[in-house]
C-alpha cells in the first residue's frame, strides 16, 4: 500500500535502485566516466609521447623516458603499469585517455541517431503517404551490414572523429526510426489522439503533446544500446585502420590495432585495452537492460 502512495516518478526510481543491472551497470559506467574526465590526474603521461629507449616494455617496468624538449633531451623516470607499445608510448595513459574518445563517440552517435530517428519516425508513423517511401529507404540501409556501411562512409571522408561518428550514425538511424514508427502507429489510434484531431489540434502540437512523450522511455533504453554498439564499431574501425588515427587520438581500437604485429610476443598490448572495452560495453548493456525492465509498465506490474 505504501508503494501505491508514491508518485510514478518515485516508484520508477525505487525500481531502479532495486534493479541489480541498473545498480552494477550504473556504477561501472560512472567509474569509467570519472576515469575519462579525470585522466590527467590519474598519474598519466602524454599518451602520444614516444620514446625509442623504452619500446615494448612489459607491465610494471620502471625506466627512464628520453623526451626531447626546447631545452634539449630530458630524462624522465616513468612506471609503465601496462607496459609500452612499439613506439615507447605508455599503454596505461593511452587506455585511460582512450576512454574519452570512446565515450564521446558513443554519446554523440546516440544523441544524433535518436534526434534524427525520432523526427523521421514521427513523420513516417503519422503521415501514411510518406510511410512507404521512408521505410523502404530505411529497409535498404538496414539490409547492409553496419560495419560495411560504416567503412563505406568513412572511405568517402578523411579519417577522423567526425567521419567515424557519421559512419556509425548512418546504420543506427533506421533502427530508431522503426522503433519510433511502431510507437506512433499504436498511439495514433488511441481515443485521446483521435479526440485531439477532432478538436482541430495542429499536427506539430499533436505530435509534441500526445505522441512524443510516449517515445521517451523506449528511446532512453535504445540510446544505451546505441552507445554500446557505437563504442564497439568505433573500436573495430580503428582496429582495422580506417577509424581515428592512432597518432591523433588514442582509442581502445587503434591501441589494439597498433599492437597486432606484436601480439604473440607482447599480448598485454591488446589484453588491457580489450578488457576495458569489454567491461565498458558490458556495463552499458547492463544499464540498458535494467532501464528497459524498470521503465516497462508490464515489468513494473510484476515488481
MOBEL-V476591 format. One record per residue. N is the residue number from 1. RES is the residue in three letters. PHI is phi in whole degrees, 0 to 359 (NA if undefined). BURIAL is b if it has 16 or more other ideal C-beta (glycine too) atoms within 10 Angstrom, else e. Layout:
BEGIN
n:N res:RES phi:PHI burial:BURIAL
n:N res:RES phi:PHI burial:BURIAL
END
This chain:
BEGIN
n:1 res:UNK phi:NA burial:e
n:2 res:UNK phi:295 burial:e
n:3 res:UNK phi:292 burial:e
n:4 res:UNK phi:289 burial:e
n:5 res:UNK phi:282 burial:e
n:6 res:UNK phi:283 burial:e
n:7 res:UNK phi:290 burial:e
n:8 res:UNK phi:303 burial:e
n:9 res:UNK phi:295 burial:e
n:10 res:UNK phi:290 burial:e
n:11 res:UNK phi:297 burial:b
n:12 res:UNK phi:295 burial:b
n:13 res:UNK phi:298 burial:e
n:14 res:UNK phi:294 burial:e
n:15 res:UNK phi:293 burial:b
n:16 res:UNK phi:296 burial:b
n:17 res:UNK phi:296 burial:e
n:18 res:UNK phi:278 burial:e
n:19 res:UNK phi:277 burial:b
n:20 res:UNK phi:297 burial:e
n:21 res:UNK phi:296 burial:b
n:22 res:UNK phi:295 burial:b
n:23 res:UNK phi:294 burial:e
n:24 res:UNK phi:293 burial:e
n:25 res:UNK phi:298 burial:b
n:26 res:UNK phi:295 burial:b
n:27 res:UNK phi:295 burial:e
n:28 res:UNK phi:295 burial:b
n:29 res:UNK phi:297 burial:b
n:30 res:UNK phi:297 burial:e
n:31 res:UNK phi:295 burial:e
n:32 res:UNK phi:293 burial:b
n:33 res:UNK phi:296 burial:e
n:34 res:UNK phi:295 burial:e
n:35 res:UNK phi:299 burial:b
n:36 res:UNK phi:292 burial:b
n:37 res:UNK phi:291 burial:e
n:38 res:UNK phi:258 burial:e
n:39 res:UNK phi:306 burial:b
n:40 res:UNK phi:294 burial:e
n:41 res:UNK phi:259 burial:e
n:42 res:UNK phi:258 burial:e
n:43 res:UNK phi:58 burial:e
n:44 res:UNK phi:259 burial:b
n:45 res:UNK phi:255 burial:b
n:46 res:UNK phi:296 burial:e
n:47 res:UNK phi:295 burial:b
n:48 res:UNK phi:257 burial:b
n:49 res:UNK phi:286 burial:b
n:50 res:UNK phi:259 burial:b
n:51 res:UNK phi:209 burial:b
n:52 res:UNK phi:292 burial:e
n:53 res:UNK phi:279 burial:e
n:54 res:UNK phi:233 burial:b
n:55 res:UNK phi:279 burial:e
n:56 res:UNK phi:54 burial:b
n:57 res:UNK phi:272 burial:b
n:58 res:UNK phi:283 burial:e
n:59 res:UNK phi:299 burial:b
n:60 res:UNK phi:84 burial:e
n:61 res:UNK phi:286 burial:e
n:62 res:UNK phi:253 burial:e
n:63 res:UNK phi:207 burial:b
n:64 res:UNK phi:236 burial:e
n:65 res:UNK phi:266 burial:b
n:66 res:UNK phi:268 burial:e
n:67 res:UNK phi:247 burial:b
n:68 res:UNK phi:264 burial:e
n:69 res:UNK phi:240 burial:e
n:70 res:UNK phi:294 burial:e
n:71 res:UNK phi:270 burial:e
n:72 res:UNK phi:119 burial:e
n:73 res:UNK phi:278 burial:e
n:74 res:UNK phi:237 burial:e
n:75 res:UNK phi:261 burial:e
n:76 res:UNK phi:239 burial:e
n:77 res:UNK phi:289 burial:e
n:78 res:UNK phi:224 burial:b
n:79 res:UNK phi:239 burial:e
n:80 res:UNK phi:270 burial:b
n:81 res:UNK phi:298 burial:b
n:82 res:UNK phi:247 burial:b
n:83 res:UNK phi:84 burial:b
n:84 res:UNK phi:231 burial:b
n:85 res:UNK phi:267 burial:b
n:86 res:UNK phi:288 burial:e
n:87 res:UNK phi:250 burial:b
n:88 res:UNK phi:80 burial:b
n:89 res:UNK phi:278 burial:b
n:90 res:UNK phi:287 burial:b
n:91 res:UNK phi:294 burial:b
n:92 res:UNK phi:302 burial:b
n:93 res:UNK phi:295 burial:b
n:94 res:UNK phi:291 burial:b
n:95 res:UNK phi:293 burial:b
n:96 res:UNK phi:295 burial:b
n:97 res:UNK phi:291 burial:b
n:98 res:UNK phi:297 burial:b
n:99 res:UNK phi:299 burial:b
n:100 res:UNK phi:298 burial:b
n:101 res:UNK phi:294 burial:b
n:102 res:UNK phi:297 burial:b
n:103 res:UNK phi:290 burial:b
n:104 res:UNK phi:297 burial:b
n:105 res:UNK phi:297 burial:b
n:106 res:UNK phi:298 burial:b
n:107 res:UNK phi:291 burial:b
n:108 res:UNK phi:295 burial:b
n:109 res:UNK phi:297 burial:b
n:110 res:UNK phi:297 burial:b
n:111 res:UNK phi:296 burial:e
n:112 res:UNK phi:294 burial:b
n:113 res:UNK phi:297 burial:b
n:114 res:UNK phi:291 burial:b
n:115 res:UNK phi:297 burial:e
n:116 res:UNK phi:295 burial:b
n:117 res:UNK phi:295 burial:b
n:118 res:UNK phi:294 burial:b
n:119 res:UNK phi:296 burial:e
n:120 res:UNK phi:294 burial:b
n:121 res:UNK phi:295 burial:b
n:122 res:UNK phi:297 burial:b
n:123 res:UNK phi:294 burial:b
n:124 res:UNK phi:293 burial:b
n:125 res:UNK phi:283 burial:b
n:126 res:UNK phi:266 burial:b
n:127 res:UNK phi:263 burial:e
n:128 res:UNK phi:296 burial:e
n:129 res:UNK phi:293 burial:e
n:130 res:UNK phi:270 burial:e
n:131 res:UNK phi:301 burial:b
n:132 res:UNK phi:298 burial:e
n:133 res:UNK phi:294 burial:e
n:134 res:UNK phi:297 burial:b
n:135 res:UNK phi:289 burial:b
n:136 res:UNK phi:293 burial:e
n:137 res:UNK phi:294 burial:e
n:138 res:UNK phi:297 burial:b
n:139 res:UNK phi:297 burial:e
n:140 res:UNK phi:296 burial:e
n:141 res:UNK phi:292 burial:b
n:142 res:UNK phi:287 burial:b
n:143 res:UNK phi:287 burial:e
n:144 res:UNK phi:267 burial:e
n:145 res:UNK phi:306 burial:e
n:146 res:UNK phi:302 burial:b
n:147 res:UNK phi:294 burial:b
n:148 res:UNK phi:295 burial:e
n:149 res:UNK phi:294 burial:b
n:150 res:UNK phi:295 burial:b
n:151 res:UNK phi:297 burial:b
n:152 res:UNK phi:296 burial:e
n:153 res:UNK phi:292 burial:b
n:154 res:UNK phi:298 burial:b
n:155 res:UNK phi:294 burial:e
n:156 res:UNK phi:284 burial:e
n:157 res:UNK phi:254 burial:e
n:158 res:UNK phi:287 burial:e
n:159 res:UNK phi:298 burial:b
n:160 res:UNK phi:171 burial:e
n:161 res:UNK phi:295 burial:b
n:162 res:UNK phi:298 burial:e
n:163 res:UNK phi:293 burial:b
n:164 res:UNK phi:294 burial:b
n:165 res:UNK phi:298 burial:b
n:166 res:UNK phi:298 burial:b
n:167 res:UNK phi:297 burial:b
n:168 res:UNK phi:277 burial:b
n:169 res:UNK phi:295 burial:b
n:170 res:UNK phi:305 burial:b
n:171 res:UNK phi:283 burial:b
n:172 res:UNK phi:275 burial:b
n:173 res:UNK phi:302 burial:b
n:174 res:UNK phi:303 burial:b
n:175 res:UNK phi:293 burial:b
n:176 res:UNK phi:292 burial:b
n:177 res:UNK phi:300 burial:b
n:178 res:UNK phi:296 burial:b
n:179 res:UNK phi:296 burial:b
n:180 res:UNK phi:295 burial:b
n:181 res:UNK phi:301 burial:b
n:182 res:UNK phi:297 burial:e
n:183 res:UNK phi:292 burial:b
n:184 res:UNK phi:296 burial:b
n:185 res:UNK phi:299 burial:e
n:186 res:UNK phi:283 burial:e
n:187 res:UNK phi:280 burial:b
n:188 res:UNK phi:300 burial:b
n:189 res:UNK phi:267 burial:e
n:190 res:UNK phi:290 burial:e
n:191 res:UNK phi:301 burial:e
n:192 res:UNK phi:290 burial:e
n:193 res:UNK phi:287 burial:b
n:194 res:UNK phi:296 burial:e
n:195 res:UNK phi:294 burial:e
n:196 res:UNK phi:294 burial:b
n:197 res:UNK phi:294 burial:e
n:198 res:UNK phi:297 burial:e
n:199 res:UNK phi:285 burial:e
n:200 res:UNK phi:86 burial:e
n:201 res:UNK phi:295 burial:b
n:202 res:UNK phi:293 burial:e
n:203 res:UNK phi:302 burial:e
n:204 res:UNK phi:302 burial:e
n:205 res:UNK phi:290 burial:e
n:206 res:UNK phi:298 burial:b
n:207 res:UNK phi:295 burial:b
n:208 res:UNK phi:290 burial:e
n:209 res:UNK phi:275 burial:e
n:210 res:UNK phi:251 burial:b
n:211 res:UNK phi:259 burial:b
n:212 res:UNK phi:301 burial:b
n:213 res:UNK phi:302 burial:e
n:214 res:UNK phi:284 burial:e
n:215 res:UNK phi:264 burial:b
n:216 res:UNK phi:298 burial:e
n:217 res:UNK phi:300 burial:b
n:218 res:UNK phi:299 burial:b
n:219 res:UNK phi:288 burial:b
n:220 res:UNK phi:298 burial:e
n:221 res:UNK phi:296 burial:b
n:222 res:UNK phi:299 burial:b
n:223 res:UNK phi:298 burial:b
n:224 res:UNK phi:295 burial:b
n:225 res:UNK phi:291 burial:b
n:226 res:UNK phi:293 burial:b
n:227 res:UNK phi:301 burial:b
n:228 res:UNK phi:298 burial:b
n:229 res:UNK phi:295 burial:b
n:230 res:UNK phi:295 burial:b
n:231 res:UNK phi:297 burial:b
n:232 res:UNK phi:293 burial:b
n:233 res:UNK phi:296 burial:b
n:234 res:UNK phi:299 burial:b
n:235 res:UNK phi:296 burial:b
n:236 res:UNK phi:294 burial:b
n:237 res:UNK phi:298 burial:b
n:238 res:UNK phi:292 burial:b
n:239 res:UNK phi:297 burial:b
n:240 res:UNK phi:281 burial:e
n:241 res:UNK phi:88 burial:e
n:242 res:UNK phi:248 burial:b
n:243 res:UNK phi:257 burial:b
n:244 res:UNK phi:286 burial:b
n:245 res:UNK phi:299 burial:e
n:246 res:UNK phi:294 burial:b
n:247 res:UNK phi:276 burial:e
n:248 res:UNK phi:265 burial:e
n:249 res:UNK phi:223 burial:b
n:250 res:UNK phi:283 burial:b
n:251 res:UNK phi:230 burial:b
n:252 res:UNK phi:298 burial:b
n:253 res:UNK phi:290 burial:b
n:254 res:UNK phi:285 burial:b
n:255 res:UNK phi:296 burial:b
n:256 res:UNK phi:289 burial:b
n:257 res:UNK phi:295 burial:b
n:258 res:UNK phi:294 burial:b
n:259 res:UNK phi:270 burial:b
n:260 res:UNK phi:301 burial:e
n:261 res:UNK phi:292 burial:e
n:262 res:UNK phi:251 burial:b
n:263 res:UNK phi:297 burial:e
n:264 res:UNK phi:294 burial:e
n:265 res:UNK phi:271 burial:e
n:266 res:UNK phi:226 burial:b
n:267 res:UNK phi:294 burial:e
n:268 res:UNK phi:296 burial:b
n:269 res:UNK phi:295 burial:b
n:270 res:UNK phi:263 burial:b
n:271 res:UNK phi:297 burial:b
n:272 res:UNK phi:294 burial:b
n:273 res:UNK phi:296 burial:b
n:274 res:UNK phi:295 burial:b
n:275 res:UNK phi:295 burial:e
n:276 res:UNK phi:297 burial:b
n:277 res:UNK phi:298 burial:b
n:278 res:UNK phi:296 burial:e
n:279 res:UNK phi:295 burial:e
n:280 res:UNK phi:296 burial:b
n:281 res:UNK phi:296 burial:b
n:282 res:UNK phi:298 burial:e
n:283 res:UNK phi:296 burial:b
n:284 res:UNK phi:295 burial:b
n:285 res:UNK phi:294 burial:b
n:286 res:UNK phi:298 burial:b
n:287 res:UNK phi:298 burial:b
n:288 res:UNK phi:295 burial:b
n:289 res:UNK phi:299 burial:b
n:290 res:UNK phi:294 burial:b
n:291 res:UNK phi:295 burial:b
n:292 res:UNK phi:298 burial:b
n:293 res:UNK phi:291 burial:b
n:294 res:UNK phi:281 burial:b
n:295 res:UNK phi:270 burial:b
n:296 res:UNK phi:278 burial:e
n:297 res:UNK phi:301 burial:e
n:298 res:UNK phi:294 burial:e
n:299 res:UNK phi:290 burial:e
n:300 res:UNK phi:299 burial:e
n:301 res:UNK phi:291 burial:e
n:302 res:UNK phi:271 burial:e
n:303 res:UNK phi:286 burial:e
END
